[in-house]
Amino acid sequence: MEAIQRALENFLQLICGLEDFQRGSVGYREFQEKLWSNLMELGREITRAVLEDHDSYLMEHPEEREGWIVQRGPEEKTILTKFGEVTYKRRYYRHKETGEKAHLVDVTIGMGPHDRIDPIVQAELVAKATNVSYAKAGADQEVPVTKQTVMNVVRRAGKAPEIEIKESPVKRRVKTLYIEADEDHVSLQKDRKGRTLQVPVIYVHEGRSEENGRTWLRGRFYFAGLEDPEELWLKVLDYIDANYDISAIEKIFIGGDGAAWIKTGLKIIPKSIFVLDRYHLGKYLKRAIKRAEYPGLYDEAWEAIDQCDRAKFNSLMKAAAKLAETEGHKQAIAACRRYVNNNWHGILSYREHKDTVSSPSAEAHVSHLLSERLSSRPLAWSRLGAGHMARLRVMQGNGIDIQKHYATWFSRWEKGPLFAPEQSMRKRRALIQRYYERLQAAIPALAGSRTPLRTALHDLVFPSGRYC
């Protein structure tokens, strides 16, 4: 406690130094730098003292470590925390019956034997890497880490089980449900042939709403992954079954570009109807008929599609083929004709269900969800890395707090038999509460009414706010 006491005294002296700032003898920048430095020092000292005190507590209370005997120590370990690097000492134990060996303090806080970054910082790295490059995520830390370290942490996060789809206590009742699907094309590392990895994206929603010129999808929920298409669609079905009253649903529209993996959903999702994405249809038509050169032919082709006149469309494609001057142009026309005919049932859906169908907009969602991180920059990924990142981006898109989720998971990593998660949490709460009471006795500012200073100090010690 002496080190904490000294750090707190320095911190309180700095608070008193506000008068120097007000008098102008200390500049605002200098004051902020000193304040930040003292806050970090205080955090490091508290973290070190808490860990070492817990080690002493386990040593003095054998009933709390039944079967574990001291093997050696205390031994030093340095870890990276939110406050910077902290060096603490702890003992090494062996279990009499199982022979398992561990530093029990490390087990308590979720640190593996070779870990050098605490779970909170690991979770923060994962959250940052979800939006920026590994290098930038590592450089943004109080103590920077390498991009290799960030990549290792993200891959470790990939070992966490997927978040389970829970049964909704009150299932939603809708007549129409929409599913849209597309894929992102991700460059692969060490692939000299320039091949790409297709990362599928599927999202479920209840339709579009507009307000003040802004459009959003009601009840949107994303899926993405590199598993077999049937497995991915079965996850979609599980989600629908868990959240919707399927008996009340009359139609489920599956929109996409007509890829085989998308049409797999028609076999798995009940009451499903395929809708061809007009964006991809338009890309084929623009390559086949250049509007600037043949505006009348281009407009007639679209009109034939809108009227679902298949014979007229094929006739127009034959006319376009006669006008084509290059072999490449002829191939584009043949590809467009083949694409439209193979997906004609997806075009008919616009006429047969005109009151409820809408054109899919998956391209924009793929760009926002995956492309911003995976393919819009000159990046190359391994299959494993792309799969992990797609999973993180989907979690974020579904409103999951990635940092909070992985802080919880990392803190349970490789727990020994002594520390069940709920038992470990009770011990940590009791330990922190003891320290809070001791700090209150030593620092009057931490006791009494809720002042701004007390709030700042309390939040420093207890960032989650749960130990008030």
Summary of the structure (lengths in Angstrom):
residues: 468
radius of gyration: 30.0
end to end distance: 20.8
largest distance: 92.2
contacts: 1405
relative contact order: 0.12
helix: 54%
strand: 17%
